């Protein structure tokens, strides 16, 4: 079961938790920027990354989901884009300094 909660310090951030995974959804207008997407090492390779992205898409169907990536996660994000869970991949780091404002 998924749980969504507001970040206690950063107003535009909603945290999504599922069994074995979590992700920060950073809202900016009609866009969500994915940050701090993490799957517990014991749950990796079990579809938890895909599951959390599906849950987020279902919860927020009218938002464009964006992400950047670390080199080791590029393949995952390309799959998520190909499957329609992510609409835009930024190939440069997204500056999230506005979240703290």
C-alpha positions, 0 to 999 in steps of 0.5 A: 500500500502506498503512502503519501505525506508532505515533507516536514520542511520543504513545502513543494515536496511530497514523499511517496512510500511503498513497501521497500521504496520511497521517492520525493515528488517535487511539485512545480506548477503542472510538473513533478520532478523526481528526486531521491528515488530509492529502493531498499537493496533487499527489494531491488530487481523485484519491480519496486522502482516501476511500482512506485512510478506507477503509483505516482502516475496514478495518484497524479495523472494530470502532471508531467513527470520529469527526472534527471539521473545518475549514470548508474540509473540512466537505464531505469529512467529510460525504461520508465520514459519508454513505458510512459511513467516519465514524460521528460528526462533531463540529461543535465542535473536539475537544480533543486535549490528553489525547493529550499526557498 
